[in-house]
Amino acid sequence: MSSKRTPHPPSGPRPPVHLSSSLTISDTAQLTGTHTIEIRSESVIHPRARLESSVGRLAIGRRCVVHERATLGAAPVSSAGLGRVEGVEVAVTLADYVTVEVGAVVEAGETVVGEGTVVGVGARVGAGAVVGKHCTLTPYTEIAAGEVVPDFTVVYSNGLRRTDKRGVAELKNKGMVRQIDVLRRMIPSNPAKFA
């Protein structure tokens, strides 16, 4: 009996992909669905991240980081969200410099996460929600289906909100570039597996 683990086969169809040559993607990431998954330059997809394109296309911007066990393009949980996803062209759009942390879920249904936003650990963004630029969704925050979150909003898991007036967007982007540089050296990348 061998102690080697055999890799699990993907749990769905293999989607068409458009991957940047400067992408870092773990060979244990899961890409499934029937619509196109596009990942732009210098983004990082961690091991065990799940990208689902069954409902519509996934578009991931430049210098995004999708952490392990995060799910993009998940089927909506609420029955209100289920009606929204029929026939959508783009299931999820992540703008540039977005971080989706461990265990976070971004549901399908023309859902948009704005530039520089952080989706915290275990947070959930509902179908059709639009999260503005440079927002912070703290751990275990829930954004309702169809909700619009203004730019620079900090959303706490207990529902409280405030506007971030620190003016550190450029500093955060520079920090993200350094983080990506480190991750590129740590995560073995195999984009050819998904092509």
C-alpha positions as CSV (number, residue, x, y, z in Angstrom):
1,M,0.0,0.0,0.0
2,S,1.5,3.3,-1.1
3,S,1.6,6.3,1.2
4,K,1.3,8.7,-1.8
5,R,-2.0,10.5,-2.1
6,T,-3.6,10.5,-5.5
7,P,-5.0,13.8,-6.6
8,H,-8.7,14.2,-6.7
9,P,-10.2,14.7,-10.1
10,P,-12.1,17.9,-10.7
11,S,-15.7,17.7,-9.7
12,G,-17.1,19.3,-12.9
13,P,-16.5,20.1,-16.5
14,R,-13.2,21.7,-17.5
15,P,-13.8,25.4,-18.3
16,P,-12.2,27.4,-21.1
17,V,-9.6,29.7,-19.6
18,H,-7.7,32.8,-20.5
19,L,-4.7,32.9,-18.2
20,S,-2.0,35.6,-18.1
21,S,1.6,34.3,-18.5
22,S,2.6,36.1,-15.3
23,L,-0.1,34.3,-13.2
24,T,0.7,32.1,-10.2
25,I,-1.8,29.3,-9.9
26,S,-1.4,26.2,-7.7
27,D,-2.0,22.9,-9.5
28,T,-4.4,22.0,-6.6
29,A,-6.7,24.9,-7.4
30,Q,-10.0,23.8,-8.8
31,L,-11.4,25.4,-11.9
32,T,-14.8,24.0,-13.0
33,G,-17.7,25.1,-15.2
34,T,-18.6,25.8,-18.8
35,H,-18.0,29.5,-19.1
36,T,-14.7,31.2,-19.5
37,I,-12.4,31.9,-16.6
38,E,-10.1,34.9,-17.2
39,I,-7.3,35.7,-14.8
40,R,-5.2,38.7,-15.6
41,S,-1.5,39.5,-14.9
42,E,0.4,38.9,-11.7
43,S,-2.6,37.4,-9.8
44,V,-2.1,34.5,-7.4
45,I,-4.5,31.6,-6.9
46,H,-3.7,29.6,-3.8
47,P,-3.9,25.8,-3.4
48,R,-7.5,24.5,-3.0
49,A,-9.1,27.8,-4.2
50,R,-12.3,27.1,-6.1
51,L,-13.3,29.0,-9.2
52,E,-16.7,27.9,-10.6
53,S,-18.0,29.2,-14.0
54,S,-21.2,27.1,-14.2
55,V,-23.5,30.2,-14.1
56,G,-21.4,32.7,-16.1
57,R,-17.9,34.0,-16.9
58,L,-15.4,34.7,-14.1
59,A,-13.2,37.8,-14.6
60,I,-10.3,38.2,-12.2
61,G,-8.3,41.5,-12.5
62,R,-4.6,42.3,-12.2
63,R,-2.7,41.5,-9.0
64,C,-5.6,39.8,-7.2
65,V,-5.0,37.1,-4.5
66,V,-7.5,34.3,-4.0
67,H,-6.6,32.4,-0.9
68,E,-7.1,28.7,-0.2
69,R,-10.7,27.3,0.3
70,A,-12.1,30.6,-1.1
71,T,-14.8,30.1,-3.7
72,L,-15.6,32.4,-6.6
73,G,-18.8,31.9,-8.6
74,A,-20.7,29.8,-6.0
75,A,-24.4,29.1,-6.6
76,P,-26.5,31.5,-4.5
77,V,-27.6,30.3,-1.1
78,S,-30.8,32.3,-0.9
79,S,-33.8,31.6,-3.0
80,A,-34.0,35.3,-3.8
81,G,-30.6,35.0,-5.4
82,L,-31.5,32.0,-7.5
83,G,-33.7,33.9,-9.8
84,R,-31.0,36.5,-10.5
85,V,-28.4,34.1,-12.0
86,E,-30.4,32.7,-15.0
87,G,-28.7,33.8,-18.2
88,V,-26.1,36.1,-16.7
89,E,-23.1,36.8,-18.9
90,V,-20.6,37.5,-16.1
91,A,-21.0,35.6,-12.9
92,V,-18.2,37.3,-10.9
93,T,-15.9,40.2,-11.6
94,L,-13.0,41.0,-9.4
95,A,-11.3,44.4,-10.2
96,D,-7.5,44.9,-9.7
97,Y,-5.8,44.4,-6.4
98,V,-8.7,42.4,-4.7
99,T,-7.9,39.9,-2.0
100,V,-10.4,37.1,-1.2
101,E,-9.2,35.5,2.0
102,V,-9.4,32.0,3.3
103,G,-12.9,30.4,3.2
104,A,-14.6,33.5,1.7
105,V,-17.4,33.0,-0.8
106,V,-18.4,35.3,-3.7
107,E,-21.7,34.1,-5.2
108,A,-22.4,34.1,-8.9
109,G,-24.9,36.5,-10.5
110,E,-23.2,39.6,-12.0
111,T,-21.4,40.1,-8.7
112,V,-18.7,42.8,-8.7
113,V,-15.9,43.4,-6.1
114,G,-14.2,46.7,-6.6
115,E,-10.6,47.6,-6.9
116,G,-8.5,47.2,-3.7
117,T,-11.2,45.5,-1.7
118,V,-10.5,42.9,0.9
119,V,-13.1,40.1,1.3
120,G,-12.2,38.8,4.8
121,V,-11.9,35.3,6.1
122,G,-15.2,33.4,5.9
123,A,-17.1,36.4,4.5
124,R,-19.9,35.9,1.9
125,V,-20.8,38.3,-0.9
126,G,-24.3,37.5,-2.2
127,A,-25.4,37.1,-5.8
128,G,-25.6,40.4,-7.7
129,A,-24.0,42.5,-4.9
130,V,-21.7,45.3,-5.9
131,V,-18.9,46.1,-3.5
132,G,-17.1,49.4,-4.1
133,K,-13.5,50.3,-4.4
134,H,-11.1,49.9,-1.4
135,C,-13.7,48.4,0.9
136,T,-12.9,46.0,3.7
137,L,-15.3,43.2,4.6
138,T,-14.1,41.9,8.0
139,P,-14.1,38.2,8.8
140,Y,-17.5,36.5,8.6
141,T,-19.3,39.5,7.1
142,E,-22.3,38.9,4.9
143,I,-23.3,41.1,2.1
144,A,-26.8,40.4,0.9
145,A,-27.7,39.5,-2.6
146,G,-28.1,42.6,-4.8
147,E,-26.7,44.9,-2.1
148,V,-24.5,47.9,-3.1
149,V,-21.6,48.8,-0.8
150,P,-20.2,52.3,-1.4
151,D,-16.5,52.9,-2.0
152,F,-14.1,53.0,1.1
153,T,-16.6,51.2,3.3
154,V,-15.5,49.0,6.2
155,V,-18.2,46.4,6.9
156,Y,-18.1,44.5,10.3
157,S,-19.6,41.1,10.8
158,N,-22.2,42.5,13.3
159,G,-23.6,44.8,10.5
160,L,-21.9,48.0,11.6
161,R,-20.3,50.1,8.9
162,R,-17.9,53.1,8.7
163,T,-16.1,55.0,6.0
164,D,-12.4,54.5,5.8
165,K,-10.9,58.0,5.6
166,R,-7.2,57.0,6.1
167,G,-6.3,57.6,2.4
168,V,-4.0,54.6,2.3
169,A,-5.2,53.0,-1.0
170,E,-1.8,53.5,-2.8
171,L,0.1,52.1,0.2
172,K,-2.1,49.1,0.3
173,N,-1.5,48.5,-3.4
174,K,2.3,48.7,-2.9
175,G,2.0,46.2,0.0
176,M,0.0,43.9,-2.3
177,V,2.7,44.0,-4.9
178,R,5.3,42.9,-2.3
179,Q,3.0,40.2,-1.0
180,I,2.5,38.8,-4.5
181,D,6.2,38.8,-5.0
182,V,6.6,36.6,-1.9
183,L,3.7,34.3,-2.8
184,R,5.1,33.7,-6.3
185,R,8.2,32.2,-4.7
186,M,6.3,30.1,-2.2
187,I,3.5,28.6,-4.3
188,P,4.5,26.1,-7.0
189,S,2.7,27.3,-10.1
190,N,1.4,25.1,-13.0
191,P,-0.8,27.1,-15.3
192,A,-0.3,24.5,-18.1
193,K,-2.5,22.1,-16.2
194,F,-5.5,24.4,-16.8
195,A,-4.8,25.4,-20.4
